[in-house]
């Protein structure tokens, strides 16, 4: 029966797990917990292929508890009940260590069905998720569990696993691998921090490699062909999407055109044209605002062009927009002003519109009085002092001029007219 290479060479000791030194190193908290033999309920959170399942297997062997696996994408209440029925039988004399993969796919009722047995210790839960557990795992489970984050691996951390896989396949198949320089480094970098993906690439390379007698030729060209686009981690509905669009916005706000182009490229490579357009349009008002008012119309033109062109050509106007926004002067005065106004409205601070500002055509109702509106264009500088806010908010200040050239020019224009110098 075929077994994937990643499963065949899965580490059986913590020292053989690549990466995750922050929790599995000599002083790592998870290592110390495992070595103590007193394993609590835990949630492993992190990208796929970073060792969550491997560590759960090691823990099960260390604790001598019966390991049961469920994948929440296919399991249901019946599967949980089947495990519960095994409790207190000769099948599970020391209790059950339940490894529940992708717990975010279990609904509240399914997760809560485990609570009683987690409480009395008959089931020790190790759940894994690629999504933020504080958003996807219900509080009742979270409050009884310790969360450990498994981080995406670097190419340097993946490389030992790739080398180990090559040695294993040489020994298993009775061949010698002639590995071209750069192959290990390329696979390690191209897998996007996913060890499973890297090992699958090694296995495929051996399967497709040219053989001369007992020698297998592993070429860099083949490695590049197998691993193309495999470094992409992206899920339009998951944390990856929100992390990338957040990084794009913060790079634009931080005036770093290189970082902005990097995150834009990741969105475009994943085909998320709409997501890229929305972030660029938002940044034009949120981060540039009145410091460079023309940015909104210029970015809108770039977005319109991109949507008409589609990909791959649409990358050009979007890159133009990203560079424009990253290098433009910045002001968040628009955000601060509207948020202050919204805060008052939401707090119930409003009141009737001043009579002077009401629609004059409302007269004739029997409640007439002179409206008293002063038409600013009839006064010097096209301005006259009068109250525009409701009485309850008279004198409220929402907008403050930003410290950029454009807004300061507006301040200098209005200050003498309004007598604010």
Secondary structure, DSSP 8 states (H G I E B T S, - for coil): ----HHHHT--SSGGGS-S-HHHHSTT-HHHHHHHHT----EEEEE-TTSSHHHHHHHHHHHHT-EEEEEETTT--HHHHHHHHHHBTSTTBTT-EEEEEETGGGS-HHHHHTTHHHHHTTSEEEEEEESS-HHHHS-HHHHTTSEEEEE----HHHHHHHHHHHHHHHHHHHT-EEEE-TTHHHHHHHHTTT-HHHHHHHHHHHHHHSEEETTEEEE-HHHHHHHHTTTT----TTSHHHHHHHHHHHHHHHTT-HHHHHHHHHHHHHTT-HHHHHHHHHHHIIIIIGGGGTHHHHHHHHHHHHHHHH-TTTTHHHHHHHHHHHHHS----HHHHHHHHHHHHHHTT------GGGS-GGG--SS---------GGGSGGG------S-GGGTT-------SSHHHHHHHHHHHHHHT--
